Amino acid sequence: MAERVSVGEATVSRFCRRLGLSDYLDLKISIASELSPTAMVQDTDGTADVVPLQWIRASSKRSAEMIDRTARLLDPESLERAIRALARARRIDVYGQRASSITALDTQYGFNRLSMVCLAPLDTHSQAMSASLLGRGDISLAFSHNGSARDVVSTQQLARDNGAETICVTSAARSPIVTSSSVVLLTASEDTLVSNLRSNMVQLFVLELLIEGCARVGNRRPSRTQADHCCRRREDVLRRGRPP
């Protein structure tokens, strides 16, 4: 919004507070709550009044366009630098708030499957303590759609001050998280009632590239999960218990 009206993010925040709201997200929620039930489900391309099949196709097209725009925004050199840094990292800490915290958990799971040490603390105190333990050879990976989540930015800066390499995934090219990061991976953005869902979608697209890149660079394969080991042990026990 700030870029579209050519003002600073602080101006938008002050405008929201003058309306009695806490932030821009609160403003979007308030606007949505004032809309009619029909408008609540309507996307920006006016697909609410069409038949279900057309609606599905229109929504699918918009999601595909978001991923395609993200692919065009990503700088190949920055992506390659991020992959190589992650592949050789001693430890990876991942930070995100609200919807981005879900992406952080997916990141932890994805890198753990490659036998890489990766943690995604969720509460702000744990994130700050985790970042204070990072150093040279470690990575701080932050997900922030608007790039202005205060606690994520301060955690990223703390990790950078301690010598860790900092990588961010954001849709805001001019934001505080960018100034705290040595590698920036840009994603597409939109302002609709499902923007948070699509923001997570493009974050997961970038995460997919990072995980596949680390598997390629480090010649890694996904490790079997604990459930896989339990199933294999159960099969072995049953096999040994059968009569010859």
Order of alpha helices (4+ residues) and beta strands (2+ residues): alpha-alpha-alpha-alpha-alpha-beta-alpha-beta-alpha-beta-alpha-beta-alpha-beta-alpha-alpha
